Amino acid sequence: MSDHFSSLRAMAEPAADICDLYAFPSPQQPGRLVLVMDVFPSAGPTAFFSDAITYRFRLRPVTIAATGPAAAFAVATDEHVFDCTFAEPIAQDGNAGLVQTGACRMPTGETVSITVNDERASHVNGTRVFAGFRSDPFFLDILGAGRALKERRLAFTGLFLGLGSNVLSVVLEFDCGVLRPADTSPLFGVVGETVVTGKLPICLERVGRPEVKNITLLPKDFDTVNRDLDIRDLYNMEDAFHLGHGYLGAYRARFNANLAFYDSLDGKMDWPLSARGAHPLTELLLADFLVVDLSKPFSEESYFEIEQSMLRGRAHTTCGGRWLNDDIVDTYYTLLINAGNGPRIRDGVDQSTVPASRAFPYLAPANSPEVSQAFLRNHPAELKEAQALLLS
């Protein structure tokens, strides 16, 4: 999954487990940016946001520091933070269920009140906030992804075992002027975090680019340096904009080994390693944040286009970031396996249960439990295999 179940600590507290992060210009109103964070994988209708967790978006201006094989971003120290917190759900007179409220604190200091699952959303000075139970927009062939690691070959099945899944979503939409004067860089790095609320704000999970942890960092067999280490909990504790030096060598070893494995799956090498075994993508992927260009219009297929243009030494043409319906799994596998020097790698799963719309809050309403139950009843062997592959 994109970042679902991406570490032991995340699995221990589903409300802190970030499934996905999205950042894209508004499809309907130029000059506005949309941020989406999904948490609580496979959420049920009684799921709520935790009152002990801050759901945080962090944004920093970035510039392109280098292009070509050594492509890199320079990250500014200025930071814009959006913090969403929630109260404990309570019963209200005349309401059959529990009601949860919350608040989103903007970088300007303004606060937007939230009522979870209120389709009308909240509005303050042009900023809109929605939080609630929605259809999970992510899609991939998880069984095929697992078989590739086990069988050392591409073995996609085209099955979407996540059909009917739901998540809890936080959706923000605001004027880009909140972030920058007109004369500053239009590029911003975006990170999502779940952080313990209080005086000791420990980061439980953080997400930048999709599938960095589950596709790229999870496999251990190819890493001869750290073969016994699930490195993802350590990685989650790092500041995405400034990695510490303590485990940097371990991260590099895992990236180098696993990226080389994926490059081998088509029987040819498209990413030659350095004399020391360094993969050309490692340093770029270690800068693990979405990059969105606020000066470009909305695009349905723009994930990693900015970075790929940097690698090829040309100017990017799209907004980058990540749109909800963008098939980023095919994009990522193609990047890792053939660097775009061959046909597009397709896993056969091309959309989520219900594709997102272009209208706020974008994500489709939650699916009925019967949708996933009916599908999984017809594929018990595949589900069992996928579960075994994830736990192996």
C-alpha positions as CSV (number, residue, x, y, z in Angstrom):
1,M,0.0,0.0,0.0
2,S,1.1,3.6,-0.5
3,D,2.1,4.2,3.1
4,H,-0.6,2.0,4.8
5,F,0.7,-0.2,7.6
6,S,4.2,1.2,6.9
7,S,5.8,0.4,10.2
8,L,5.2,-1.6,13.4
9,R,4.5,1.6,15.4
10,A,2.0,2.8,12.8
11,M,0.1,-0.5,12.9
12,A,-0.1,-0.3,16.7
13,E,-2.2,2.9,16.4
14,P,-4.3,3.0,13.3
15,A,-5.4,6.7,13.9
16,A,-1.8,7.7,13.6
17,D,-1.1,5.5,10.5
18,I,-0.8,7.8,7.5
19,C,-2.1,6.1,4.4
20,D,-1.4,8.9,1.8
21,L,-0.5,12.5,1.2
22,Y,-1.6,14.6,-1.7
23,A,-0.8,18.1,-2.8
24,F,-2.3,19.7,-6.0
25,P,-3.5,23.1,-7.3
26,S,-7.3,23.4,-7.1
27,P,-8.9,22.0,-10.3
28,Q,-11.6,24.7,-10.3
29,Q,-9.9,27.8,-8.8
30,P,-6.5,28.9,-10.0
31,G,-4.3,30.3,-7.2
32,R,-5.4,27.8,-4.6
33,L,-3.6,24.8,-3.2
34,V,-5.2,21.6,-1.9
35,L,-3.6,19.3,0.7
36,V,-5.0,15.9,1.7
37,M,-3.9,13.5,4.4
38,D,-5.5,10.1,4.7
39,V,-5.1,8.1,7.9
40,F,-6.5,4.9,9.5
41,P,-6.2,2.3,6.8
42,S,-9.3,0.1,6.3
43,A,-11.3,2.4,8.7
44,G,-14.7,1.3,9.7
45,P,-17.8,3.5,10.2
46,T,-17.1,4.0,13.9
47,A,-13.5,5.2,13.3
48,F,-12.5,8.6,14.7
49,F,-9.5,10.9,14.7
50,S,-7.4,10.6,17.8
51,D,-7.6,13.3,20.4
52,A,-4.0,12.7,21.3
53,I,-2.6,13.3,17.9
54,T,-1.9,16.4,15.8
55,Y,-2.4,15.9,12.1
56,R,0.2,18.2,10.6
57,F,1.1,19.5,7.1
58,R,4.6,21.1,6.8
59,L,5.5,23.2,3.8
60,R,8.9,24.8,2.9
61,P,10.0,26.7,-0.2
62,V,12.5,24.7,-2.3
63,T,14.6,25.5,-5.3
64,I,16.3,23.3,-7.9
65,A,19.9,23.2,-6.8
66,A,21.2,20.8,-9.5
67,T,20.0,18.9,-12.5
68,G,21.2,15.9,-14.4
69,P,22.5,12.7,-12.5
70,A,23.1,14.7,-9.4
71,A,19.6,16.3,-9.3
72,A,18.8,17.9,-6.0
73,F,16.6,20.4,-4.2
74,A,17.7,23.2,-1.9
75,V,15.3,23.6,1.0
76,A,14.7,26.9,2.7
77,T,14.4,27.2,6.5
78,D,11.1,29.1,6.3
79,E,8.2,26.8,7.2
80,H,4.5,27.0,7.0
81,V,2.6,24.6,9.3
82,F,-1.1,23.6,9.3
83,D,-2.0,21.7,12.5
84,C,-5.3,19.8,12.8
85,T,-6.4,18.5,16.2
86,F,-9.6,16.8,17.4
87,A,-11.6,16.5,20.6
88,E,-12.8,13.3,22.0
89,P,-16.1,12.2,20.3
90,I,-19.2,12.9,22.4
91,A,-22.8,12.1,22.3
92,Q,-25.2,14.9,21.6
93,D,-28.9,15.2,22.3
94,G,-31.0,14.0,19.4
95,N,-28.0,12.4,17.7
96,A,-27.9,8.6,17.4
97,G,-24.1,8.5,17.2
98,L,-21.0,10.2,18.5
99,V,-20.0,13.6,17.2
100,Q,-16.4,14.8,16.9
101,T,-15.1,18.3,16.5
102,G,-11.7,19.8,15.9
103,A,-9.7,22.8,14.7
104,C,-7.1,23.5,12.1
105,R,-4.6,26.2,13.0
106,M,-3.2,28.0,9.9
107,P,0.3,29.4,9.5
108,T,-1.3,32.9,9.9
109,G,-2.5,32.0,13.4
110,E,-6.2,31.8,12.3
111,T,-8.2,28.8,13.4
112,V,-10.8,27.0,11.4
113,S,-13.3,25.0,13.4
114,I,-14.1,21.4,12.2
115,T,-17.1,19.1,12.6
116,V,-16.1,15.6,11.5
117,N,-18.1,14.3,8.6
118,D,-19.9,17.6,7.9
119,E,-20.2,17.7,4.1
120,R,-20.6,21.5,4.2
121,A,-17.0,21.8,5.4
122,S,-15.7,24.8,7.3
123,H,-14.8,28.2,5.8
124,V,-12.7,31.0,7.2
125,N,-11.3,33.8,5.0
126,G,-11.3,31.6,1.9
127,T,-9.8,28.6,3.6
128,R,-11.9,25.4,3.5
129,V,-11.4,22.4,5.7
130,F,-13.1,19.0,5.6
131,A,-12.4,16.0,7.9
132,G,-14.2,12.7,7.8
133,F,-14.8,9.2,6.6
134,R,-14.2,8.7,2.9
135,S,-13.4,6.1,0.2
136,D,-9.7,5.3,0.1
137,P,-8.4,6.8,-3.2
138,F,-5.2,4.7,-3.4
139,F,-4.9,1.7,-5.7
140,L,-2.3,-0.9,-6.7
141,D,-1.8,-4.6,-7.2
142,I,-0.5,-5.5,-3.7
143,L,-0.3,-9.2,-4.5
144,G,1.8,-8.5,-7.6
145,A,4.1,-6.2,-5.6
146,G,4.7,-9.0,-3.1
147,R,5.3,-11.6,-5.7
148,A,7.9,-9.5,-7.4
149,L,10.0,-9.5,-4.2
150,K,9.5,-13.2,-3.6
151,E,9.9,-14.5,-7.2
152,R,12.4,-11.9,-8.4
153,R,10.3,-11.1,-11.5
154,L,7.4,-8.9,-12.5
155,A,4.2,-10.9,-11.6
156,F,1.3,-8.5,-11.6
157,T,-2.2,-10.0,-11.3
158,G,-4.4,-6.9,-12.0
159,L,-6.3,-7.7,-8.8
160,F,-7.2,-4.8,-6.5
161,L,-7.5,-6.3,-3.0
162,G,-8.2,-2.9,-1.5
163,L,-11.5,-2.6,-3.3
164,G,-14.1,-1.0,-0.9
165,S,-11.5,0.3,1.6
166,N,-12.2,3.5,3.5
167,V,-10.0,6.0,5.4
168,L,-10.2,9.1,7.5
169,S,-9.3,12.2,5.5
170,V,-8.3,15.7,6.3
171,V,-8.7,18.1,3.3
172,L,-7.5,21.7,3.2
173,E,-7.9,24.2,0.4
174,F,-6.5,27.7,0.7
175,D,-5.2,30.7,-1.3
176,C,-1.5,30.3,-2.3
177,G,-0.9,33.8,-1.0
178,V,-0.9,32.3,2.5
179,L,2.5,30.7,1.5
180,R,4.4,33.2,-0.6
181,P,4.7,36.7,-2.0
182,A,4.5,36.8,-5.8
183,D,8.2,37.3,-6.2
184,T,9.4,34.1,-4.3
185,S,10.0,30.6,-5.6
186,P,6.8,28.8,-6.7
187,L,8.2,25.4,-5.6
188,F,7.2,24.0,-2.2
189,G,8.1,20.8,-0.5
190,V,5.1,19.2,1.4
191,V,5.3,16.6,4.2
192,G,2.5,15.1,6.3
193,E,3.0,14.0,9.9
194,T,1.1,12.5,12.8
195,V,2.6,13.9,16.0
196,V,1.9,13.4,19.7
197,T,-0.1,16.4,20.9
198,G,1.4,18.1,24.0
199,K,4.7,19.3,25.3
200,L,6.7,16.4,23.9
201,P,5.7,16.4,20.2
202,I,7.0,13.0,19.1
203,C,6.5,12.3,15.4
204,L,4.8,8.9,15.0
205,E,4.6,8.8,11.3
206,R,5.6,11.1,8.4
207,V,5.0,10.8,4.7
208,G,6.3,12.7,1.6
209,R,6.4,10.6,-1.5
210,P,4.2,7.5,-1.8
211,E,5.7,4.0,-1.7
212,V,9.1,5.1,-0.4
213,K,8.6,3.0,2.7
214,N,6.6,0.0,1.5
215,I,8.0,-0.6,-1.9
216,T,11.5,0.9,-1.5
217,L,12.5,0.5,2.1
218,L,10.6,-2.5,3.3
219,P,12.5,-5.4,1.5
220,K,15.4,-6.5,3.6
221,D,16.9,-9.5,1.6
222,F,18.9,-7.4,-0.8
223,D,20.5,-5.2,1.8
224,T,23.7,-7.0,3.0
225,V,24.4,-4.2,5.5
226,N,21.1,-4.1,7.5
227,R,19.4,-7.4,6.5
228,D,17.8,-7.9,9.9
229,L,16.5,-4.4,10.3
230,D,13.0,-3.1,9.5
231,I,14.3,0.4,9.0
232,R,10.9,2.2,8.6
233,D,10.3,3.2,12.2
234,L,13.7,4.9,12.4
235,Y,12.9,6.6,9.1
236,N,9.6,7.9,10.4
237,M,11.3,9.7,13.2
238,E,13.5,11.7,10.9
239,D,12.8,15.3,9.8
240,A,12.0,14.9,6.1
241,F,13.6,18.3,5.4
242,H,16.8,17.6,7.3
243,L,17.8,14.0,7.8
244,G,20.1,13.3,10.8
245,H,23.5,11.7,10.4
246,G,23.0,8.8,12.8
247,Y,21.2,6.4,10.4
248,L,21.9,8.1,7.1
249,G,24.3,5.3,6.1
250,A,21.7,2.7,6.9
251,Y,19.1,4.5,4.8
252,R,21.5,4.8,1.9
253,A,22.5,1.2,2.0
254,R,18.8,0.1,1.9
255,F,18.0,2.5,-1.0
256,N,21.0,1.4,-3.0
257,A,20.3,-2.3,-2.6
258,N,16.6,-2.2,-3.3
259,L,16.7,0.3,-6.1
260,A,19.3,-1.9,-7.8
261,F,17.0,-4.9,-7.4
262,Y,14.1,-3.1,-9.0
263,D,16.3,-2.0,-11.9
264,S,17.2,-5.7,-12.5
265,L,13.6,-6.8,-13.0
266,D,13.5,-6.2,-16.8
267,G,16.9,-7.9,-17.3
268,K,18.9,-4.8,-18.1
269,M,20.5,-1.9,-16.2
270,D,19.1,1.5,-16.7
271,W,20.6,3.1,-13.5
272,P,24.3,2.2,-13.5
273,L,25.7,2.3,-9.9
274,S,28.7,4.3,-8.9
275,A,32.0,2.7,-8.1
276,R,30.9,2.6,-4.4
277,G,27.5,1.0,-5.3
278,A,25.5,4.2,-5.0
279,H,22.3,4.3,-7.0
280,P,21.6,7.5,-9.0
281,L,18.1,7.9,-7.4
282,T,19.1,7.4,-3.8
283,E,19.9,11.0,-2.8
284,L,16.9,12.4,-4.7
285,L,14.6,10.0,-3.0
286,L,16.1,10.7,0.4
287,A,14.7,14.2,0.0
288,D,11.4,12.6,0.8
289,F,8.8,15.3,0.3
290,L,6.2,16.0,-2.4
291,V,7.3,19.0,-4.6
292,V,4.5,21.1,-6.1
293,D,4.8,24.2,-8.3
294,L,2.3,26.8,-7.3
295,S,2.7,28.7,-10.6
296,K,1.5,25.8,-12.8
297,P,-2.1,24.8,-13.3
298,F,-3.8,21.6,-12.1
299,S,-2.7,18.4,-13.9
300,E,-4.2,14.9,-13.6
301,E,-0.8,13.2,-14.3
302,S,2.1,15.1,-12.8
303,Y,3.5,13.0,-10.0
304,F,7.4,13.1,-10.0
305,E,7.4,15.0,-13.3
306,I,9.4,17.8,-11.7
307,E,12.1,15.4,-10.5
308,Q,12.2,13.4,-13.7
309,S,12.7,16.7,-15.6
310,M,15.6,17.6,-13.3
311,L,17.2,14.2,-13.9
312,R,17.0,14.8,-17.7
313,G,18.3,18.4,-17.4
314,R,15.2,20.0,-18.8
315,A,12.5,22.4,-17.4
316,H,9.5,20.8,-15.9
317,T,6.1,21.5,-17.5
318,T,3.5,20.5,-14.8
319,C,2.6,21.3,-11.2
320,G,4.1,18.1,-9.9
321,G,2.7,17.2,-6.5
322,R,0.2,14.4,-6.5
323,W,-3.5,14.3,-7.7
324,L,-5.9,11.7,-6.1
325,N,-6.5,9.7,-9.3
326,D,-2.9,9.8,-10.7
327,D,-1.6,6.2,-11.2
328,I,1.6,6.8,-9.3
329,V,2.3,3.1,-8.9
330,D,2.8,2.7,-12.6
331,T,4.8,5.9,-12.7
332,Y,7.1,4.7,-9.9
333,Y,7.6,1.2,-11.1
334,T,8.5,2.6,-14.6
335,L,11.0,5.0,-13.0
336,L,12.7,2.3,-10.9
337,I,12.7,-0.5,-13.5
338,N,13.5,1.1,-16.8
339,A,14.0,4.9,-16.1
340,G,11.5,5.7,-18.8
341,N,13.7,4.0,-21.4
342,G,11.1,1.3,-22.2
343,P,7.4,0.7,-22.1
344,R,5.4,2.0,-19.2
345,I,5.2,-0.7,-16.4
346,R,1.6,-1.4,-15.6
347,D,0.3,-3.3,-12.6
348,G,-3.2,-3.7,-14.2
349,V,-5.0,-1.7,-11.4
350,D,-5.9,1.6,-12.9
351,Q,-8.3,3.3,-10.5
352,S,-9.6,3.2,-6.9
353,T,-13.0,1.9,-5.9
354,V,-14.6,5.2,-6.7
355,P,-12.4,7.8,-8.4
356,A,-12.1,11.2,-6.9
357,S,-14.0,14.2,-8.3
358,R,-12.8,17.7,-9.1
359,A,-15.1,19.2,-6.5
360,F,-14.2,19.8,-2.9
361,P,-13.7,17.7,-0.8
362,Y,-12.6,15.6,-3.8
363,L,-12.5,12.2,-2.2
364,A,-15.6,10.0,-2.8
365,P,-18.0,9.2,0.1
366,A,-17.2,6.1,2.1
367,N,-17.9,2.7,0.6
368,S,-20.4,0.3,2.0
369,P,-18.8,-2.7,3.8
370,E,-20.6,-5.0,1.5
371,V,-18.4,-3.8,-1.4
372,S,-15.1,-5.2,0.0
373,Q,-16.8,-8.2,1.6
374,A,-18.3,-9.4,-1.6
375,F,-15.0,-9.0,-3.5
376,L,-12.9,-10.7,-0.9
377,R,-15.3,-13.7,-0.6
378,N,-14.5,-14.4,-4.3
379,H,-10.7,-14.2,-3.8
380,P,-9.9,-15.9,-0.4
381,A,-6.7,-17.5,-1.7
382,E,-5.3,-14.3,-3.1
383,L,-6.1,-12.4,0.1
384,K,-4.4,-15.1,2.2
385,E,-1.3,-15.0,-0.1
386,A,-1.1,-11.2,0.1
387,Q,-1.3,-11.3,3.9
388,A,1.5,-13.8,4.1
389,L,3.7,-11.8,1.7
390,L,3.2,-8.7,3.8
391,L,4.1,-10.5,7.0
392,S,7.1,-12.3,5.6
